[in-house]
């Protein structure tokens, strides 16, 4: 990881920590965002994930029982590295995700779309997490929802 990438990641982690959100109770506003993303995109799984140094934790979730993911299991880091919208139409065919436990085991993700999320305190600042929609089926019509 390059030094500018590392600095950006550390700045994002610091911004997330300032919000004091880790492991906080669910909040209706975040739940609404996740629900709107799922309905708009037609995906059964939608997550608002925030990060800390060791994991991605779910500030809000729909369609997945877990409350967090280890850093290595999350698609999210690739979303942050790429910037903007990341769409993975065939995770099994993408070397970044082919061995991912979310792909090889339940829920057997076959489609992912995610976008980075900035802190409301610093919208132009570094990303503190991602909003994503996932599906257990390929979703070729997803781009119609954008």
HELIX and SHEET records of a PDB file:
HELIX    1   1 UNK A    3  UNK A   18  1                                  16    
HELIX    2   2 UNK A   28  UNK A   41  1                                  14    
HELIX    3   3 UNK A   71  UNK A   73  5                                   3    
HELIX    4   4 UNK A   76  UNK A   82  1                                   7    
HELIX    5   5 UNK A   91  UNK A   93  5                                   3    
HELIX    6   6 UNK A  101  UNK A  104  1                                   4    
HELIX    7   7 UNK A  142  UNK A  145  5                                   4    
SHEET    1   A 6 UNK A  68  UNK A  70  0                                        
SHEET    2   A 6 UNK A  55  UNK A  62 -1                                        
SHEET    3   A 6 UNK A  45  UNK A  51 -1                                        
SHEET    4   A 6 UNK A 122  UNK A 135 -1                                        
SHEET    5   A 6 UNK A 111  UNK A 119 -1                                        
SHEET    6   A 6 UNK A  85  UNK A  88 -1                                        
END                                                                             
